[in-house]
């Protein structure tokens, strides 16, 4: 029987040939990403303009498609796997994680039910259990994988709302007498908290930003005062979000003291440890999660600083029953005969479809091992301390925040000590743009205490002393040029 060439999948022989070609391409890319400028140099609309406006009528050879991938798309890629990528939270998708993604795509697992792939459901529990023990979190913290910390935090606050106001699932928030609920975070809290209170129907005004101290940590006295003031005004305190590794400066909120306050006030505590939480597995850094054992929920992102390809956010909760109460819903076509202890992942969140994300986390932890992960994290923090030392020793630069992990916040100083704040900000804006235009490194910025700050974040597996030293050389050279001009 002759197969219709317009039906079926790619020919297995062709797939094997092209898979080897793609694997070779990836291996070459990982081996030498520095042949590309770290920051894409295309202009807006350039990529779209280079591609047809309609899909082809007839299929094209994969070799041709891959050529266009290199010719058209690669110039528009900002290379997060480049060792000179120091922007945002520098990450790298490691080899074992990339291979796991390859396998996950081939299996095309949809892990909504235990039945739809038992291995996906059970491996998720195993991998999250491994990570939980590496971070020394309590065993009663049940874990589930989401895509990003924004979604993890959204589910944490939804669970807090469910505990505070269980009728909201059936009756909603509007058109009835419900208390005004308040969520607290420091003035350094991630913007995902803002979006979560908006989406949950609490209203943006429900989020109260608490003052931080000179090291950008939430002030517990200010939090206690805000809670007391809100209770007197008729608000119902719903949740507090404490951060371990804030986005701008990687500051560490006093989780222990915040947890004790939340316990006294019967308020849900969510710990946002998306970036820095993994550092707790490094000897000497266990203290960063002190008090997290008292929290109601916690998030840590292996895709930020544990070499797991984007995306994978690990959410832990000691009240997962509240999460399920908020979201579990089983239509007839998804009912199965399995009973406890089987858990269906679709019950733990808003999404029904779920990728087999656990596979890559499991493979990364197995490949590197606990000691390998610890040593790599420790090395990144060492490199950051080295860079911070150079900043501190240079009269023409100023460090703007402590360096507890692998991010350094700093600024260049102008030649004239009488320069205004606007002039200093302008110098640093120009410096950031200038060094990023070299194509060798990519830095980002923030504002700390109203001052423009350049951020250098280290987190790539291939970043070494050589790359950090090169960044420092470029910063000094370009700052001096800008001072003269």
Secondary structure, DSSP 8 states (H G I E B T S, - for coil): ----TTSSSS-HHHHHHHHHHHHHHHHHHHH-GGGS-SS----TTHHHHTS-SS--SS---HHHHHHHIIIIIGGG---TTSTTB-SSS-----HHHHHHHHHHHHHT---SSSTT-HHHHHHHHHHHHHHHHHTT--TT-EEEEESSHHHHHHHHHHHHHHHH-TTHHHH-SSSS----EEEEEETT--HHHHHHHHHTTS-GGGEEEE-B-TTS-B-HHHHHHHHHHHHHTT-EEEEEEEEBS-TTT--B--HHHHHHHHHHHT-EEEEE-TTTGGGGGSTT-GGGGTTGGG-SEEEE-HHHHSS--S--EEEEETTHHHHHHHH----GGG--S--TT---GGGGSS-S----THHHHHHHHHHHHHHHHHHHHHHHHHHHHHHHHHHHH-TTEEE-S--SSSEEEEEE--S-TT--HHHHHHHHHHHHHHHHTTSS-B-EEEEETTEEEEEEE---TT--HHHHHHHHHHHHHHHHHHHH-
